[in-house]
Amino acid sequence: MQNKIVLVVGFRGSGKSTVASSILKANNGIFLFDPHFDPAYSWIRNTARTVEQLNDYSRWQREARPKRIGLRYVPDGRLDPYNALEEFCAWVWTWRNIWLCVEEVAESCRSVSSVGMPSELRRAVSQGRHKLINQIYCGLRYGEIPRPISAGTDVQIIFATREPGDLDAMRTRVGSEAAEKVSELERHSALIFFPDRSFQIIGSRDPGVAEHSRQSEPRDADCRASSLLPAARMGHRRRVRRRGCQRRKGTPAATGQNAC
């Protein structure tokens, strides 16, 4: 099955992170690049702040084999965001059949062209289908999204904007009719643009938004680090009922929280 690439664009407070979070919650094997430590993702229990802690998580996962796999990477704010995203995407590439989410992707790229993107990010966008790396990219302004991302998306979720530059960029990529609809949206509403060039209007808290953006049929998940272990199968679950989380022996120091 083809991987899925989702683009979510909107100003701060519009609800884009809420939408991205709802998509991730519906899936297993999620890795988030979150330089601003957005509270919308507070439900992700494992947090890493260095590359060493990312590697610690891989080792812990191989030993503990948890049913739910997920990690939020919050790099040191003093680091160059371009380099931080490059290292994170290189680590993600060791996995397969997962969901990669990048918050504020334009901040970690040097231009909207492919050469302005970190090379590991370019590889994820162009070759992620070979490893079933599903991807969500969030950004503030449509005109600042790297073109390889906006051109390769399966679903675009665009929140209200009246910025002329952003609307012009939309007209060249999703068409004049969809761009006009976006300019008329209310603050917390969004337009979902599909590959067949049809679109639909939703609210940021619409319970069906994840269904529009997730894989239509769940696959067996091979969430182990592919370069380190033979393929091991884990079933995706649409719902996970939790009855309390207990700290497990061997939980990596990177998490700082209970592992579930």
Helices and strands as residue ranges (DSSP letters): E 5-9, H 16-25, E 30-33, G 39-41, E 47-48, H 51-64, E 70-73, H 81-92, E 98-102, G 105-108, G 114-116, H 119-127, G 128-131, E 133-139, G 142-144, H 147-152, E 155-159, H 164-173, H 176-183, E 189-193, E 199-203, H 209-213, E 220-221, E 234-235
